[in-house]
Amino acid sequence: MERVIKTIGVLTSGGDAPGMNAAIRAVTRTARYHDINVVGIMRGYQGLIEKEFVKFTSSSVSNTIQRGGTILKTARCGEFMTAEGRKKAYDNMVEAAIDALVVIGGNGSLTGAQLFAKEYDLPIIGLPGTIDNDLYGTDFTIGYDSALNTIVQCVDKIRDTANSHDRIFFIEVMGRDAGFLAQNSAIASGAEAAIIPEGDTDVDQLAAFIERGKRKSKNSAIVLVSEAQKNGVGGAMYYAERIRNEYPQFDARVTILGHLQRGGTPSAYDRILASRMGYAAIEALMEGQRNVMIGIKNDEIVYVPISRAVKNNKPIDAELISVLNVLSM
Ligand code: ATP
């Protein structure tokens, strides 16, 4: 028999992403609309283990849709990786009469959610909240569009100085395992190249870029580089150092955008995406869905088994690579 859900808990976990507040707001307001109680769990899984629970009403989420970060705070929680930690978390949920969880986070957070749901037969709905856009089964994740826009604004500024001094700038952006931010910000900012983890490992992406550059008459260049490292090598510093050693005729500079990519007000797209996904999370629970991530495919909300969302690598469309290569001529 299906459990009746009277109270849900909502938490944000892992790296923060613009739009998380819009998602918390949508989850809270949709649940309250259906007379479901809402418990805000502070600091992700850490708060679940330490019973940092706050009763949420509709007004708890007033004036938050436009704010970056997450009002629930977020954390990386080592204890939740252990069976003892998850047992504590479960016992606290039982004590607080929380019947179901909505977890807003990235790959790691949803991997933890999947394990937790399996161990304790809990209804959990995941929302893809990460700037990396690396979750399988959804075209976009909450925060990706805002981060992309932030990066493009920064690259536009760096372009001015790169042009003035005839320099090659390696701009490092986030994406430990995924190159969506680097590839698409390169296209959007008119950069000359992107070095991404999905790039063919047999190809030296730096050499390929220099080779292409020889055929062009440009004397400054912008290269977007994912922070990803393979076998200990990678990142903007690594490529700039190689330029200094292997191609000393070029003046190479590095900018690491770092945490400014996470901050700032969410874009309109992220606010709408987060609102639709938060609404869908409660609808899914009420329909009896269990352990699915809410995704968006061709502008329609879809339910993706969390196990599929976290285990499969989301490929970069090869067309995006061609678009950048051709348009950077
Ligand atoms: P982002 O990629 O945007 O930073 P994320 O959700 O992938 O977000 P992680 O640091 O990988 O961030 O994971 C967040 C938290 O999820 C971890 O600190 C841990 O508490 C939990 N978690 C991650 N992997 C597991 C796992 N295999 N088992 C249990 N819990 C996990």
Boltz pocket constraint, residues with backbone or C-beta under 6 A from the ligand:
constraints:
  - pocket:
      binder: B
      contacts: [[A, 13], [A, 14], [A, 15], [A, 16], [A, 45], [A, 75], [A, 76], [A, 77], [A, 78], [A, 79], [A, 80], [A, 81], [A, 82], [A, 105], [A, 106], [A, 107], [A, 108], [A, 109], [A, 110], [A, 111], [A, 112], [A, 113], [A, 115], [A, 129], [A, 130], [A, 131], [A, 132]]
      max_distance: 6.0
